[in-house]
Amino acid sequence: MAVITESTVQAATITTWLAEAEAQIKSQSDFLTQLDAAIGDGDHGTNMRRGFDAVGKALAGQGDGTPPGRLLIIAGKTLVATVGGASGPLWGSALRHAGRALGDADTFGARELANALDAAVEGVVGLGAASPGDKTMVDALTPATRTLHEALDAGRPLPEAVRAAADAAWTGAEATVPMQARKGRASYLGERSIGHQDPGATSAAIILTALEQAVAQTI
């Protein structure tokens, strides 16, 4: 069984991740808006696109020596400042918690990445008080982080483990279709929220896919 605890993840992985997230959110913003129009305010795609565009600009001003954790904290603060609705505070909390979990280290290993994503989920749950089954981004993030730990426990290399996590996020997002929303704007619709994929879970899956691609490019 492979041992995958070496510190192999660097700032380049984080900057590539957030750049990939910006590009993918931009390309799928119309899709996210369509999903949100069915059960929300219809602005999720627009808000996320604006937020990650601002993140790209904020990180462009950082020096090469900025630690990965600090980059995530900057990204989180930027999202809070620029994204309307619930998405800004939730993703801002997620990235800031992840960044704080990484601390000031210049590099970190697979386990530290998994723990940072756990911290991100804790930040989301702490702020939004959502649980799996509530039809939120938690329904994508929770299976993703669980799968990442399971893959690492099985000795899979980090790129494979993150790919499995991204796949689990998409499965979780798609599983929100038959759910009735219990949190957020969609919860006001009651049973009418059934039959629609949650936009927040979908954007979470997009962002986890961006992480998969960043790890594949930089590890």
Sequence and secondary structure as in RCSB ss.txt:
>XXXX:A:sequence
MAVITESTVQAATITTWLAEAEAQIKSQSDFLTQLDAAIGDGDHGTNMRRGFDAVGKALAGQGDGTPPGRLLIIA
GKTLVATVGGASGPLWGSALRHAGRALGDADTFGARELANALDAAVEGVVGLGAASPGDKTMVDALTPATRTLHE
ALDAGRPLPEAVRAAADAAWTGAEATVPMQARKGRASYLGERSIGHQDPGATSAAIILTALEQAVAQTI
>XXXX:A:secstr
     SEEE HHHHHHHHHHHHHHHHHTHHHHHHHHHHHS S HHHHHHHHHHHHHHHHHTS TT  HHHHHHHH
HHHHHHH  TTHHHHHHHHHHHHHHHHTT S EEHHHHHHHHHHHHHHHHHHH   TTSSSTHHHHHHHHHHHHH
HHHTT  HHHHHHHHHHHHHHHHHTTTT    SSGGGGGGGGGTTS  HHHHHHHHHHHHHHHHHHHH 
